[in-house]
Amino acid sequence: MLKVDKKIPLYILWYMNTTILLKTDKTLKDEASRVAKELGVPLTTVVNAYLRQFVRDRRISLSIEPTPNIAKLTLWESISKEAHKEMKTAKRYTNADDLIADLKLL
């Protein structure tokens, strides 16, 4: 007879054929769980999707492009607005000699 761990719900054992136990940084796991929850999917679904992609593509594809968080986006937006305001009052030049002359004064 199959021994069942009482900590694992039966529907998981019925649905899945195996369990993977992996070690990872607790903070990383907690952040990944939080993001998965925000997206409305269990972390297990995310891991299984990555495993399926790995098997299908036979390669590891990792993105190293950072995605800005809300605080950075807000900061960039305020800097952009400030720069846009200054563009309205900035001195304009009609030739390079005048610009170079002003730069030499700095």
N, C-alpha and C positions, 0 to 999 in steps of 0.2 A: 504494500500500500504506500502511496505517495505521502511523504511528510510535508505538511504545509506550514510555512512560517506565518504565525498569526499576525505579524506586523505588516505583511503584504496582503492587500485586498485580493480576494479570489478573482475578481474580474480582470485584474492585471495578469495573474497567472494564466487565466484562460485565454486572454487575447495575445499575449506575447509568448514566444517560444523560449526565450532566455533572458537573463538579467546580466547587465554589465556593471561591475563595481569599479569605479575609477576614482583616483585621488586627484583633487584639485584644491586650489586656494579657496578658503572659506569665503573671503570677500568676493572673489570672482563668481563663485557659485551663487551667492546671495544676490549680487548685481544681475547675473544672468536670469535668475528666477524672477526678480523684480521686473526686468524688461519683458520677459516672456509673459508675465501676468498682465503687464500694461497692454501687450499685443493680444491678450485673450487666449493664449495657448499654454499648455503645460510645458515645462522645460524638457520633459521627455520627448515631446513632439519635435522640438527644435533639434535635440541631439539626434533623433532618428532621421530627420530630414538631412542633416549634415552627413550622417553615415550613408544614406541612400545616394546622395550626390557624390560622395567619395567613391563608392562602388561603381556608380554609373560612369563618372568621368575618368576614373582611375588616376586622379591627381588631387593634390591638396591645393585648394585655392583659398588664400587668405587675403583679406583686404587690409592694406596698411593706410588707407586714406582715412584720416580722422573725420568724424562727423561732429560739427560744432554743437555744443549744448545750448540751451535756451539763454543762459547768461552771456555766452560769447555772441550769440546772434543779436541780443539786445544791445550789447556794447558796440558791435559793428554798426548797427542801425543808427545809434546815437552819434557815432563818429562820422558816419556818412552824412547825416543831417547837418552836423556842424560844418563839415567840409563844403557841403552844398551852399550853406549860408555865406561862408567866407568867399566862395567863388563869385558871388554877386558883388562883393565889395573889393575884390582883389584887383590890383593894378594890372592893366593889360598893356601889352607891348605890340608895336607894329613892325619892329625890326630887332634883330639880334643884338646890335650894338647898344641900344638902350638897356636891354635886359642885362647884358654883360657889365655895363657900367653900374647898374644898381646892385648886381651881385658882388662887385668889387667893394662896394660900400659896406657890405656885411662883414 
